[in-house]
Amino acid sequence: MLAGSRRERGGAFALVGAAYIAGKYFSASSAATLIGATQMFGMAGGSAGQFMVGPVIASGVSWSSFWIFMGYSGIALSVALFTVLPRGRTVQQQHNWISEAARALIAVFRNPQSILCGLIAGLLFVPTTIFDMIWGVRYLQEAHGLDYGSAVMRSATVPLGWIIGCPLLGYVSDRIGRRKPVIAAGAAVLLVCLGWILFGPAGRLPAYIPGFVAGLASGAAMLPYTVIKEVNPPNLSGTATGVVNFLNFTFSALLGSILGGMLVHVSSGSAQRTLEHYQMTFGPLLAGVALAIVLVPFLQETGPAKRQASQDATGS
């Protein structure tokens, strides 16, 4: 438990750092594409961990040797990153850093748009991070009678779609210069796919299509990470990314425990669960995705097209 929590605390630096680099060293017009790409590589690493670690250790490599090697690889990447990135201007800190950090957090949390970004991201992440990645294999085995290998392959189509969807939807958003239509469209497709996976007749669609499309559409969950950076002052971009990450995964962690308890309750603790048990437990996720769609109009549009229109209006 302690080791796991330390890994999570260390891993929390990855997305914040990647988002900071994307925002500082690349054009703002490609912000959504770059943040989506960071999530793509992160999810690719997670998927590789699921499919590669087991076979490597099973081939005779000890688990301690494997993870020591990965740790040293991470250190090597850190050194390379430190060397390659241009050095910024050193800023002399005039105040206590704890009070500065506290003021930054308060400023971001007091912005209603920040809370809205975290809520929408969480509602769109939950069907993939909880339903698929935690319960997906068991759902396919228990509710549809698939063998373990087939269930794993079908469940894996969701993160595969996510890998593609995050940078793709980010690119589309940057291309059209709007955030809100892409978030709403992705959420709508996710809603349809999730409904089909839970309630649709089995065998009507190719086996791997619903999960792949659901994962691709859920890539829209990364766009609020871009929006929260754009609705807060530029000097708070790192804090904003950390806040949306905190809101998103706190929401996911709490809801994951609730849904797990619901599944145990509706199945009366039975070792063999049925399709109806999963439908009763995860059916409310449809309402959550629908709520995300309802909340999208309340987001501030921050895409390049909106900013350009505001600049043109000011200039005229």
N, C-alpha and C positions, 0 to 999 in steps of 0.2 A: 504494500500500500504506500509506504513512505517513498520507496524508489519510484513507483509509478507517478506519485504526485510531483516528485522532483523532475521527472522527465517532462510532465505536462507544463510545469513552470518554465523549464528551459525552452520547450517547443513554442511557448507563447511569443517568444521574441521573433520567431521566423516570419510570421505574416506581417507583424508591425514593421519589422525592418525592411521586408520586401516592398511593402506599400510606401514606406518612406523613400526608398531608393527610386521607386517608380515615379513618385510625385516630385522629387527633387531634381532628378537627372534626365527626365524625359518630358516631352511636350504634354501640356494639360489636355490637348485634344485627343490624346491616346490613353488617357488615364484608365478608363474602364477596360480597355483591351489588356493593358499591362497588369492591372490588379487581377483580372480574370486569368491571365497567364500564370501569375504566382500561385493561384489556387489550383490551376491545372497541374503544375509540377508537384505541388503538395499532395494532391489526390493521386497522382501517378505513383509517388513514393509510397503512399499508404496502400495502394492496390498491389504494388510490387512486394511490399512487406507481407501482405496476406498470401500471395502466391509463391514467393521465392524463399522466404525464411524457412518454412516447413520443409520443403524439399532439400534445401542446402544442409540443414541440421540433420535431416534423415539420412543424408549421404555420408555422414560421419564427422562433419565439422561440429565441434562442441559449441553450445550456445554462447558460452563466455567468450570464446575466441571470435565468434562471428560479431558479437556486439562490441568487443574491444576494437576490432577492425573498423566497424562502422563509426565508432567514436573518434578514432584517429583520422578517418576520412573526413569527418565533420570539422575537425581542427584544421586539416589541410585546406579545406574549402574556405574556412574563416580567414586563414592567413592570406590565401589568394585574393579573397574579396577585399581585405584590408589593403592589400598592395595595389590592386587594380583601381579601386574607387578613387576619384580625385579628392584631394584634401580640401575641405572647406575652410572658410575663415574662422579662426578661433575667437569665440565670444567670451569675454570676461564676465563671469557670473557675479552680479552685484548683490544678490539676495540669497537667502537660504533656499537650497534646492527643494526641500520638502514643502515649504510654503508655496514655492512656484508651481510645483507639481499639483498641489492641492487646488490652487487657483485655476490651473488649466482643466483639471477634472471637473470642478464646479461649473466652469464656463461651458464645457461641452454638455454636461448632464442637464444644465438649465435650459439648453436649447431644445424645444419640443421636437424639432426635426431629428435630433439625435436619437431620442427615444423611439420615434416613428421608424427610423432606419433599422434600429435593433429589433423592433417587434416584427417588421416585415421580413427581415432576414431570417429571424428565428422561425417564423411560421412556414417559410419556404424551405428551410433546411431540415426541419423535423421529419418529413416523409422519407428523406434519404438517410439522415444520420441515425434515426431511431428505428423507423419501420423497416427499412431495407437492411442497413448495415448491422443492426442488432438482431432483429426478428425475421429478416427476409428468408434466410435458409430454412428456419424452423417452420415458417408459414407455408412455404412451398412443399416441405416434407409432410407436415401434419394436415394441412388443409387440402392439398392437391395430390398427395401420395407420391411425390417425386422421390427418387433415390437421392442420396447425399450429393453425389457428383453432379447430377443434373441441376439440383437446387442451387449449388454453389455457382455454377456457370450462369444460370439465369439471374441470380441475385447480383452477380458481378457486372451485368450489363448496365446497372444503374450508375455505379462509379465510373464506368467507361463513358457513358453518356455525359456525366458530369465533367470529365476530363475535357471533352470536346466542347460542351456547352458553355463553360465559364469564359474562355477566351472568345468563342464565337459570338455569344450574346454581347460581350463587352465590345467586340469589334462592330457589331451591328449598331449598338448604342452610340459609339463614337462616330460611326459613318453617317447616321441620320441626325446626329447632334442632339438626341433626346434620351432621357433615362426612363421616364415614367411609362411610355408605351411599351418598351421592351420588358420592363418588370411585369406589367399587367399581362402582356401576351404570354410570357413564360409561365406566369402563375396560372393562367387559364388552361394552357396545355397540360401543365402538371396536374391540375384539378381533374381534367378528363382522364388522364392516364391513371391516376391514383384510383379514381372511381372504377375504371375498368379492371384494374388489378384486383381490387377488393370484391367487386360485385358483378363484373362482366362474365359471360359464359366462357368456360375454359375451351381452348382449342380453336376458337374462331379467328384468332390472329396468329401470325408466326410467333414462335415461342419467345424470341429475344427482343421483339419490337417494343412491347409496352414498357419494359424496364429501361431500355435504351432511350426511348423518347422521353420518359419521365425524368431520367437523369440529365438529359440534354436540357430540358425545360427548366429544371431546378437550378441550372447555372445562373438563372436570373437572380438568385439569392445573393450573388456577389456584387450586383450593382448597387445595393444600399451601402456597401463598403466604399464605393466611389462617391455616392451622394453625400455621405456624412463628412467626408473630407472637404467637399465643395460647399457645404452649408455652414462650415465653421471656419474661423480665421486660418490662413495658411500656416501660421506658426504653431497651430495646434493640430496639425494633420496627424502626427504620430499618436497624440492623445486620443483623437477622434477614432482612429483605427482600433486602438486598444479598447475604447469604450464600446464600439459596436461588436467587437469580438466578445467582450465580457457579457453584454446583454444577450447576444445570440446564444452562446454556449451555456450561460446560466439558465436561460429559458429552456434550452434543449435538455440540460441535465435534470432540471426539476420535472419537466414533462415526461422524460424517459422513465423516471421512478414512478410517476403517477400511472403511466400506461402499463408498465410492468405489473403494478399492483392490480390494475383493472383486469388484466388478462388472467391473473391468478384468481381473482374474485369471480369473474364470469364463467370460468371453467371449473369453479369449485375445487381448485387444486388438483384437478384431474391430470394424470400424466399424459393422456392422449387428448389433445385439443382438436376442435373441429373448425371448419370454415366459418360457422356462425360465431364462434368465440372470437376469432380474429376480426370479423366484420363489426361486432359490437364494440370491440376495444379500439380499433384503429379507424372506424368510420368517422369519429369526430375530427380526425385530421382533415377530412374534406371541408368541414366548417372552418377550420383554421386557415386553409389555403384560400377559401372564399373570403374570409375576413381580410387576408392580405390584399386581395384584389380590391376590396372596398376601401382599404386604407391608402392605396396608391394615389388617388386624386388629391389627398391631403399633403402629399410630398411636395416639396418645392422642386420645380424643374431646374436642373443645374447643368444640363448638357451644353456642349459648345454652341449649338444653334441659338439657344436661349441667351447665352452670354453675349453672342455676337449681336443679336437683336437688341439687347439692352444697351450695348455700346453704340450701335447705330442711332438708337433713339436719343441717347445722351448727346452724341455728336451733332445731331441735327437740331 
